């Protein structure tokens, strides 16, 4: 019978990676209270490809207090987490580095900073974190260019295709306060979105539960259905055109793809949305109006923090403004 040591050596020879062969059980301390599971695992499994971290999470090999766990779940002091054996990159392997353009874009994207938070105008096309084939997201690059920051965590998420205000916490206390404010719906998040057709609904609340599922390749798909989690989106018109409408969306909940799914469900899919949108409308917006991305932008954010309100805003990019001008916009305030 092979011993653990011999088996480990064989795996290294076959796979070309050293292997952590023993299951580890770690009790969560107060220093990691409130941290996302995936971010905690990244610190514990340095050298492990991010895709592998998410793979063992999906397979249920990581357990929290004996139960399966989602990457986004928050840890609590006293929790016990099981970390399975995984392959670790050889130390001599040269780690990849983010593209210089990525670093420059993020350095120029900072719109607000104090001792508690860092807010950026996230460019469209940038994932907020690595994983699923992405080596570097916003959080990883900011940690590289801000090595002096002892703590830097995403306070919330934006879809990869969405641009606009993204908040990162610089202290664990700030992270907890923002998370509490999000749960109690004290954070005001407003988005600008371009939708198909002439909006004639006035101001409208869409209060429809959303159900998230994972399809092949780990891709998320969200559907509007009564058995899902509560989700409320408030929509109001901003500028109306013959073939499309610019609307403002305010979300009281932060479900995955919430605005995109709610808008499509009521018959107004977002321009440039390849997952929930209208392919014919998207083609028209691309060929006739030059839209090369999802038209969804987090333009303002209000967060109560430490006895004050942090109010930030990010204007529409030149690209999105050009689309509106092409549609017939004359004056704007965004």
KEKE-3310 file (N, C-alpha, C; in steps of 0.2 Angstrom, whole numbers, plus 5000, padded with zeros to 4 digits):
npx = (5004:5003:5011:5007:5017:5024:5014:5012:5024:5023:5012:5017:5027:5019:5010:5017:5017:5019:5010:4997:4993:4985:4970:4964:4959:4952:4950:4940:4945:4943:4949:4946:4933:4918:4924:4924:4922:4929:4939:4946:4951:4960:4970:4974:4978:4989:4997:4989:4980:4967:4955:4955:4952:4939:4934:4935:4926:4914:4912:4909:4919:4925:4921:4910:4908:4904:4895:4891:4896:4895:4905:4903:4899:4899:4912:4911:4917:4923:4918:4921:4932:4934:4947:4952:4964:4975:4982:4997:5005:5022:5035:5046:5039:5036:5025:5011:5008:4998:4992:5000:4992:4980:4983:4986:4974:4966:4973:4970:4957:4952:4940:4937:4943:4947:4951:4944:4938:4940:4935:4931:4929:4924:4930:4921:4921:4931:4933:4928:4935:4947:4947:4938:4946:4951:4965:4968:4958:4949:4951:4963:4973:4973:4978:4990:4996:4994:5003:5005:4993:4986:4974:4962:4947:4933:4918:4906:4899:4901:4894:4905:4903:4898:4900:4906:4903:4912:4915:4928:4933:4944:4947:4943:4933:4926:4922:4913:4903:4898:4893:4883:4875:4871:4863:4853:4847:4851:4860:4861:4860:4862:4859:4862:4854:4852:4838:4828:4816:4803:4800:4786:4781:4782:4787:4792:4790:4799:4795:4800:4804:4821:4829:4844:4855:4867:4875:4883:4900:4901:4895:4883:4866:4851:4834:4818:4807:4794:4799:4811:4824:4819:4818:4820:4818:4818:4813:4814:4811:4823:4829:4820:4820:4816:4819:4825:4827:4833:4835:4834:4840:4836:4842:4835:4839:4853:4854:4862:4864:4852:4846:4847:4839:4827:4823:4822:4812:4801:4799:4809:4823:4841:4852:4865:4866:4871:4866:4853:4847:4840:4845:4843:4840:4852:4861:4858:4860:4874:4879:4873:4874:4885:4888:4897:4897:4889:4876:4876:4878:4884:4880:4879:4882:4877:4883:4880:4892:4902:4895:4893:4888:4894:4895:4896:4899:4900:4903:4895:4904:4914:4911:4898:4891:4892:4884:4872:4871:4871:4858:4850:4851:4851:4854:4862:4864:4873)
npy = (4994:5011:5024:5040:5050:5044:5043:5057:5061:5054:5060:5072:5070:5065:5075:5087:5096:5101:5094:5097:5086:5083:5085:5100:5108:5123:5135:5149:5165:5181:5190:5187:5187:5190:5190:5185:5168:5164:5173:5171:5158:5160:5167:5156:5146:5149:5150:5141:5138:5150:5146:5132:5134:5138:5128:5117:5122:5122:5108:5105:5101:5110:5113:5121:5122:5108:5109:5111:5126:5142:5153:5166:5167:5173:5173:5168:5172:5159:5149:5134:5128:5117:5112:5105:5093:5100:5104:5113:5126:5125:5133:5139:5142:5155:5168:5175:5191:5206:5215:5230:5240:5238:5240:5254:5259:5257:5264:5277:5277:5279:5288:5292:5293:5288:5286:5274:5269:5265:5271:5267:5271:5258:5251:5245:5228:5223:5211:5210:5202:5189:5172:5157:5156:5169:5178:5190:5201:5217:5218:5210:5217:5230:5227:5224:5236:5243:5240:5244:5244:5235:5229:5226:5224:5219:5228:5226:5220:5221:5217:5210:5216:5228:5246:5259:5265:5257:5250:5248:5241:5247:5243:5231:5234:5244:5236:5228:5237:5242:5231:5228:5239:5237:5225:5230:5239:5252:5258:5268:5264:5269:5266:5269:5264:5258:5254:5243:5250:5262:5269:5269:5268:5276:5280:5265:5250:5235:5221:5207:5190:5182:5169:5160:5150:5138:5135:5125:5125:5134:5146:5159:5159:5168:5169:5176:5171:5165:5157:5161:5172:5187:5202:5219:5232:5249:5258:5272:5284:5293:5298:5298:5289:5285:5272:5267:5268:5278:5274:5276:5265:5260:5250:5240:5229:5217:5207:5195:5200:5208:5220:5218:5206:5209:5220:5214:5205:5212:5217:5226:5224:5226:5236:5228:5217:5201:5190:5190:5199:5206:5199:5205:5218:5222:5220:5231:5242:5240:5241:5253:5262:5261:5254:5244:5236:5231:5241:5248:5256:5260:5274:5282:5283:5281:5280:5276:5279:5277:5288:5297:5302:5295:5301:5297:5299:5294:5299:5295:5286:5292:5284:5278:5290:5294:5285:5289:5302:5298:5292:5303:5312:5328:5337:5334:5328:5320)
npz = (5000:4996:5004:5011:5008:4998:4988:4986:4981:4969:4962:4961:4951:4940:4938:4938:4948:4965:4979:4991:5002:5013:5021:5028:5043:5048:5061:5061:5064:5073:5065:5052:5051:5043:5030:5013:5007:4996:4995:5007:5005:4994:5001:5009:5000:4992:4977:4971:4956:4952:4946:4950:4964:4963:4957:4967:4976:4969:4968:4981:4989:4998:5015:5026:5043:5041:5030:5013:5003:4997:4986:4988:5001:5018:5031:5048:5065:5074:5065:5057:5044:5031:5021:5006:4999:4987:4971:4969:4962:4956:4965:4957:4946:4935:4940:4932:4926:4927:4913:4908:4903:4910:4923:4922:4918:4930:4939:4935:4937:4950:4960:4972:4989:5006:5023:5025:5014:4996:4981:4964:4947:4938:4924:4909:4905:4913:4925:4942:4951:4950:4942:4935:4923:4922:4926:4933:4942:4946:4960:4963:4955:4960:4973:4970:4965:4976:4987:5000:5007:5020:5021:5009:5002:4991:4993:4987:4972:4954:4938:4925:4912:4916:4920:4931:4948:4960:4976:4987:5003:5015:5028:5040:5048:5041:5030:5036:5041:5029:5023:5032:5030:5017:5018:5026:5017:5016:5008:4993:4977:4960:4943:4925:4911:4894:4885:4875:4863:4865:4880:4889:4902:4913:4929:4937:4947:4949:4956:4958:4962:4960:4953:4954:4944:4940:4925:4912:4912:4923:4921:4926:4927:4927:4932:4932:4944:4955:4965:4968:4976:4985:4975:4971:4959:4955:4942:4931:4917:4908:4896:4880:4865:4848:4845:4856:4874:4887:4904:4922:4934:4950:4963:4976:4981:4979:4969:4958:4941:4942:4937:4923:4921:4926:4918:4905:4908:4909:4896:4891:4886:4889:4880:4871:4879:4879:4885:4891:4882:4866:4851:4838:4841:4847:4837:4828:4837:4837:4824:4819:4828:4835:4847:4857:4869:4884:4889:4903:4917:4933:4940:4951:4969:4986:5002:5019:5032:5046:5053:5043:5026:5012:4996:4979:4962:4945:4928:4912:4900:4886:4875:4878:4879:4865:4859:4863:4858:4844:4844:4845:4855:4863:4873:4889:4906:4912)
capx = (5000:5007:5011:5005:5023:5026:5009:5013:5029:5021:5008:5022:5030:5014:5007:5022:5015:5019:5003:4995:4989:4981:4964:4965:4953:4954:4944:4940:4946:4940:4953:4943:4926:4915:4927:4921:4925:4934:4945:4949:4954:4965:4975:4976:4980:4994:5000:4984:4976:4960:4950:4955:4949:4932:4932:4934:4920:4908:4911:4908:4925:4926:4915:4910:4904:4901:4891:4893:4897:4895:4911:4901:4896:4904:4914:4910:4922:4921:4917:4927:4932:4938:4951:4954:4970:4975:4988:5000:5010:5029:5038:5050:5035:5035:5018:5009:5007:4992:4994:5001:4986:4975:4986:4986:4967:4964:4976:4966:4949:4950:4936:4936:4947:4948:4955:4940:4936:4942:4930:4934:4925:4926:4929:4918:4925:4935:4930:4930:4940:4950:4943:4935:4950:4953:4970:4968:4952:4951:4954:4970:4977:4973:4982:4997:4998:4993:5005:5005:4987:4986:4968:4958:4942:4927:4912:4900:4901:4898:4896:4911:4901:4895:4905:4904:4905:4913:4918:4932:4934:4951:4948:4938:4927:4922:4918:4907:4898:4895:4889:4877:4871:4868:4858:4847:4845:4853:4864:4857:4864:4858:4862:4859:4854:4849:4834:4825:4810:4801:4798:4780:4779:4783:4791:4789:4794:4798:4796:4799:4810:4825:4832:4850:4857:4874:4875:4889:4906:4901:4891:4877:4860:4846:4827:4813:4802:4791:4802:4818:4825:4816:4822:4816:4821:4814:4815:4811:4814:4828:4828:4817:4821:4812:4820:4828:4826:4838:4832:4838:4838:4838:4840:4835:4843:4859:4855:4866:4861:4846:4843:4846:4834:4820:4821:4820:4806:4795:4799:4813:4830:4846:4856:4871:4866:4871:4863:4846:4844:4837:4850:4842:4841:4859:4865:4856:4864:4881:4880:4870:4875:4892:4888:4901:4897:4883:4874:4874:4883:4883:4882:4880:4881:4877:4884:4881:4898:4905:4892:4892:4886:4899:4891:4901:4896:4904:4899:4895:4910:4913:4908:4891:4888:4892:4879:4866:4871:4869:4851:4847:4851:4853:4857:4863:4867:4877)
capy = (5000:5017:5029:5047:5053:5041:5045:5064:5061:5051:5065:5078:5067:5065:5082:5093:5101:5099:5093:5097:5080:5082:5089:5105:5111:5129:5139:5156:5170:5188:5194:5185:5188:5194:5189:5180:5162:5163:5177:5168:5153:5163:5168:5150:5142:5153:5146:5137:5142:5152:5141:5126:5136:5139:5121:5113:5125:5120:5101:5104:5099:5114:5113:5126:5118:5102:5110:5114:5133:5146:5157:5173:5167:5177:5169:5171:5170:5152:5144:5129:5127:5111:5114:5099:5093:5103:5105:5120:5128:5125:5140:5142:5144:5162:5170:5180:5198:5210:5220:5237:5245:5236:5244:5261:5261:5257:5269:5283:5276:5281:5294:5294:5288:5291:5280:5268:5266:5267:5270:5267:5270:5252:5251:5239:5223:5221:5207:5213:5197:5183:5166:5155:5158:5176:5178:5196:5206:5223:5218:5208:5222:5235:5224:5224:5243:5246:5235:5246:5242:5229:5226:5229:5219:5222:5229:5224:5217:5224:5212:5212:5221:5235:5251:5263:5266:5251:5252:5243:5243:5247:5241:5226:5237:5247:5231:5225:5242:5243:5225:5229:5244:5234:5221:5234:5243:5259:5260:5269:5263:5271:5265:5271:5258:5259:5248:5242:5252:5268:5268:5272:5265:5281:5276:5258:5246:5228:5217:5200:5186:5180:5162:5159:5143:5138:5131:5122:5130:5138:5152:5160:5161:5171:5169:5179:5166:5166:5153:5164:5177:5194:5207:5225:5237:5254:5261:5278:5286:5299:5301:5293:5290:5281:5265:5265:5273:5278:5274:5275:5260:5260:5243:5240:5222:5217:5201:5194:5202:5210:5225:5215:5201:5213:5224:5210:5202:5217:5218:5231:5221:5231:5236:5225:5212:5195:5184:5191:5204:5205:5199:5209:5225:5222:5221:5237:5246:5240:5243:5259:5267:5260:5251:5238:5234:5231:5248:5248:5260:5262:5281:5286:5278:5284:5275:5279:5276:5281:5294:5302:5299:5295:5302:5297:5298:5293:5301:5290:5286:5295:5279:5278:5296:5294:5281:5293:5307:5295:5291:5309:5316:5335:5340:5329:5330:5314)
capz = (5000:4995:5009:5009:5006:4991:4984:4985:4976:4962:4960:4958:4945:4935:4937:4938:4954:4972:4981:4998:5002:5019:5023:5034:5046:5051:5064:5059:5070:5072:5059:5045:5052:5038:5024:5008:5007:4991:4996:5012:5002:4990:5006:5012:4995:4988:4971:4968:4951:4955:4943:4954:4970:4962:4956:4973:4979:4966:4969:4988:4993:5004:5019:5032:5048:5039:5025:5007:5004:4991:4986:4991:5008:5023:5036:5055:5070:5077:5060:5055:5037:5028:5015:5003:4996:4980:4967:4970:4957:4958:4967:4952:4940:4935:4940:4926:4928:4924:4908:4910:4902:4915:4929:4921:4918:4937:4943:4933:4938:4957:4960:4979:4994:5012:5027:5026:5007:4990:4976:4957:4941:4935:4916:4907:4902:4919:4931:4949:4954:4945:4943:4929:4917:4923:4931:4937:4942:4949:4967:4962:4952:4965:4978:4967:4964:4983:4992:5007:5010:5023:5020:5004:5000:4988:4997:4983:4965:4947:4932:4921:4907:4919:4922:4936:4954:4964:4982:4991:5010:5017:5034:5041:5051:5035:5026:5040:5041:5022:5022:5036:5026:5011:5020:5028:5012:5017:5002:4987:4971:4954:4937:4919:4906:4888:4884:4868:4863:4868:4887:4890:4908:4918:4935:4938:4952:4947:4962:4956:4964:4955:4954:4950:4943:4936:4919:4910:4912:4929:4920:4930:4923:4932:4929:4936:4946:4961:4970:4969:4981:4983:4971:4969:4955:4953:4935:4928:4911:4908:4889:4876:4858:4844:4845:4863:4880:4893:4910:4928:4938:4957:4966:4984:4983:4975:4966:4951:4935:4943:4932:4916:4921:4927:4912:4900:4910:4907:4889:4889:4887:4889:4874:4871:4883:4875:4888:4892:4877:4860:4847:4833:4843:4849:4831:4826:4841:4836:4817:4817:4833:4838:4854:4857:4875:4888:4891:4910:4921:4940:4939:4958:4975:4993:5008:5026:5035:5052:5055:5038:5020:5006:4990:4974:4955:4939:4922:4907:4896:4880:4871:4879:4877:4858:4857:4865:4853:4838:4844:4844:4861:4862:4880:4894:4912:4914)
cpx = (5004:5006:5009:5011:5024:5020:5010:5018:5027:5016:5012:5025:5025:5012:5011:5020:5016:5011:5002:4990:4985:4975:4966:4959:4955:4948:4945:4940:4943:4943:4950:4936:4923:4918:4924:4925:4930:4940:4949:4954:4960:4971:4978:4980:4984:4997:4995:4980:4969:4955:4949:4951:4941:4929:4930:4928:4914:4907:4909:4913:4927:4920:4916:4905:4900:4897:4894:4892:4897:4901:4909:4899:4902:4905:4912:4915:4919:4919:4923:4926:4936:4941:4954:4961:4970:4982:4991:5006:5017:5031:5042:5046:5034:5028:5017:5008:5001:4995:4995:4995:4981:4977:4985:4978:4964:4967:4972:4959:4947:4946:4935:4940:4947:4951:4951:4939:4940:4937:4933:4928:4927:4925:4925:4923:4930:4931:4932:4935:4942:4946:4940:4939:4952:4959:4970:4961:4954:4954:4961:4975:4978:4978:4989:5000:4997:4996:5006:4999:4987:4979:4964:4953:4936:4922:4906:4903:4897:4899:4902:4909:4899:4901:4902:4906:4906:4917:4922:4933:4942:4953:4942:4932:4923:4919:4912:4901:4894:4891:4882:4872:4867:4862:4852:4844:4846:4857:4860:4862:4859:4862:4858:4860:4850:4845:4831:4818:4809:4797:4792:4777:4779:4787:4788:4793:4793:4800:4795:4805:4814:4829:4839:4852:4864:4873:4882:4895:4906:4898:4885:4872:4854:4839:4823:4807:4800:4795:4809:4818:4822:4821:4818:4820:4816:4817:4811:4815:4818:4827:4825:4818:4816:4813:4823:4826:4831:4834:4837:4835:4840:4837:4841:4838:4848:4860:4859:4861:4854:4842:4842:4840:4827:4818:4819:4814:4800:4795:4804:4821:4835:4850:4863:4872:4865:4867:4856:4843:4841:4843:4849:4843:4849:4863:4864:4860:4871:4883:4878:4872:4882:4893:4892:4901:4890:4882:4871:4879:4880:4885:4883:4879:4882:4878:4885:4887:4901:4902:4891:4890:4892:4895:4896:4896:4901:4900:4899:4902:4909:4910:4901:4888:4887:4886:4872:4865:4868:4861:4847:4847:4854:4857:4857:4866:4871:4883)
cpy = (5006:5022:5036:5051:5050:5043:5053:5064:5059:5057:5071:5076:5067:5071:5088:5098:5098:5099:5094:5091:5079:5087:5094:5107:5117:5133:5146:5161:5177:5192:5192:5185:5193:5194:5184:5174:5161:5167:5174:5162:5155:5164:5161:5145:5146:5149:5141:5141:5144:5148:5135:5128:5135:5132:5117:5116:5122:5112:5100:5101:5103:5114:5118:5123:5112:5103:5113:5122:5136:5151:5164:5173:5170:5172:5172:5168:5164:5147:5140:5127:5121:5113:5107:5099:5096:5103:5112:5121:5128:5132:5143:5144:5152:5165:5175:5186:5202:5214:5227:5242:5244:5240:5251:5263:5261:5262:5276:5282:5278:5288:5296:5290:5292:5285:5274:5265:5268:5266:5271:5268:5264:5252:5245:5234:5220:5217:5210:5208:5192:5177:5164:5157:5165:5176:5184:5199:5212:5222:5215:5213:5228:5233:5225:5231:5246:5241:5237:5245:5236:5225:5230:5223:5223:5222:5226:5222:5221:5218:5215:5217:5228:5239:5254:5262:5259:5253:5246:5246:5242:5245:5235:5229:5241:5242:5229:5231:5243:5237:5225:5234:5241:5229:5224:5239:5251:5262:5262:5269:5264:5269:5268:5265:5261:5253:5248:5246:5259:5266:5272:5270:5270:5278:5270:5254:5239:5224:5210:5196:5183:5174:5162:5152:5144:5133:5128:5127:5135:5145:5153:5162:5163:5171:5172:5173:5167:5162:5156:5169:5184:5199:5213:5230:5242:5257:5267:5281:5292:5302:5296:5295:5285:5274:5262:5270:5272:5279:5274:5270:5261:5253:5243:5233:5222:5210:5200:5196:5205:5215:5222:5210:5205:5217:5220:5206:5206:5219:5224:5228:5227:5230:5233:5219:5205:5189:5185:5196:5201:5205:5204:5217:5226:5224:5228:5242:5246:5243:5250:5265:5266:5258:5245:5235:5234:5239:5248:5251:5262:5270:5285:5281:5283:5279:5278:5275:5280:5288:5299:5298:5300:5295:5302:5297:5297:5294:5295:5291:5290:5290:5279:5284:5297:5290:5285:5298:5304:5293:5297:5314:5323:5338:5334:5332:5325:5313)
cpz = (5000:5001:5007:5005:4999:4986:4982:4980:4969:4959:4957:4952:4939:4933:4936:4943:4960:4974:4988:4999:5008:5019:5029:5036:5050:5054:5063:5065:5068:5066:5052:5046:5047:5031:5019:5008:5002:4992:5002:5009:4998:4995:5009:5007:4990:4983:4968:4962:4954:4952:4947:4961:4969:4960:4962:4977:4976:4967:4976:4992:4999:5008:5025:5037:5046:5033:5019:5007:4997:4991:4989:4998:5013:5029:5043:5060:5073:5072:5059:5048:5035:5022:5012:5001:4989:4977:4968:4965:4960:4960:4961:4946:4940:4935:4934:4930:4924:4918:4910:4909:4907:4921:4928:4921:4925:4941:4941:4935:4945:4957:4967:4984:5000:5016:5027:5019:5001:4984:4969:4952:4937:4928:4914:4904:4908:4924:4937:4952:4949:4947:4936:4923:4917:4928:4936:4936:4945:4956:4967:4960:4957:4971:4976:4967:4971:4988:4999:5011:5013:5022:5014:5001:4996:4993:4994:4976:4960:4942:4928:4916:4910:4921:4928:4943:4958:4970:4985:4998:5011:5024:5035:5044:5046:5031:5030:5040:5034:5021:5026:5032:5020:5013:5023:5023:5013:5012:4996:4981:4964:4948:4931:4914:4900:4886:4877:4869:4866:4875:4888:4897:4914:4923:4936:4943:4949:4953:4961:4958:4959:4957:4950:4950:4939:4931:4917:4909:4918:4927:4924:4925:4928:4929:4934:4938:4953:4967:4972:4975:4980:4980:4969:4965:4953:4947:4934:4922:4912:4901:4885:4869:4854:4845:4852:4868:4885:4899:4916:4932:4945:4960:4974:4986:4978:4972:4959:4945:4936:4938:4925:4916:4922:4921:4906:4901:4908:4900:4886:4890:4886:4882:4875:4876:4879:4878:4889:4887:4871:4855:4841:4835:4845:4842:4828:4830:4839:4829:4815:4822:4837:4845:4854:4864:4878:4890:4898:4914:4928:4941:4946:4964:4981:4998:5014:5029:5040:5053:5049:5031:5015:5000:4984:4967:4950:4932:4917:4903:4890:4875:4872:4877:4869:4855:4858:4859:4846:4838:4844:4850:4860:4868:4885:4900:4916:4911)
residu = (UNK:UNK:UNK:UNK:UNK:UNK:UNK:UNK:UNK:UNK:UNK:UNK:UNK:UNK:UNK:UNK:UNK:UNK:UNK:UNK:UNK:UNK:UNK:UNK:UNK:UNK:UNK:UNK:UNK:UNK:UNK:UNK:UNK:UNK:UNK:UNK:UNK:UNK:UNK:UNK:UNK:UNK:UNK:UNK:UNK:UNK:UNK:UNK:UNK:UNK:UNK:UNK:UNK:UNK:UNK:UNK:UNK:UNK:UNK:UNK:UNK:UNK:UNK:UNK:UNK:UNK:UNK:UNK:UNK:UNK:UNK:UNK:UNK:UNK:UNK:UNK:UNK:UNK:UNK:UNK:UNK:UNK:UNK:UNK:UNK:UNK:UNK:UNK:UNK:UNK:UNK:UNK:UNK:UNK:UNK:UNK:UNK:UNK:UNK:UNK:UNK:UNK:UNK:UNK:UNK:UNK:UNK:UNK:UNK:UNK:UNK:UNK:UNK:UNK:UNK:UNK:UNK:UNK:UNK:UNK:UNK:UNK:UNK:UNK:UNK:UNK:UNK:UNK:UNK:UNK:UNK:UNK:UNK:UNK:UNK:UNK:UNK:UNK:UNK:UNK:UNK:UNK:UNK:UNK:UNK:UNK:UNK:UNK:UNK:UNK:UNK:UNK:UNK:UNK:UNK:UNK:UNK:UNK:UNK:UNK:UNK:UNK:UNK:UNK:UNK:UNK:UNK:UNK:UNK:UNK:UNK:UNK:UNK:UNK:UNK:UNK:UNK:UNK:UNK:UNK:UNK:UNK:UNK:UNK:UNK:UNK:UNK:UNK:UNK:UNK:UNK:UNK:UNK:UNK:UNK:UNK:UNK:UNK:UNK:UNK:UNK:UNK:UNK:UNK:UNK:UNK:UNK:UNK:UNK:UNK:UNK:UNK:UNK:UNK:UNK:UNK:UNK:UNK:UNK:UNK:UNK:UNK:UNK:UNK:UNK:UNK:UNK:UNK:UNK:UNK:UNK:UNK:UNK:UNK:UNK:UNK:UNK:UNK:UNK:UNK:UNK:UNK:UNK:UNK:UNK:UNK:UNK:UNK:UNK:UNK:UNK:UNK:UNK:UNK:UNK:UNK:UNK:UNK:UNK:UNK:UNK:UNK:UNK:UNK:UNK:UNK:UNK:UNK:UNK:UNK:UNK:UNK:UNK:UNK:UNK:UNK:UNK:UNK:UNK:UNK:UNK:UNK:UNK:UNK:UNK:UNK:UNK:UNK:UNK:UNK:UNK:UNK:UNK:UNK:UNK:UNK:UNK:UNK:UNK:UNK:UNK:UNK:UNK:UNK:UNK:UNK:UNK:UNK:UNK:UNK:UNK:UNK:UNK:UNK:UNK:UNK:UNK:UNK:UNK:UNK:UNK:UNK:UNK:UNK:UNK:UNK:UNK:UNK:UNK:UNK:UNK:UNK:UNK:UNK)
# end
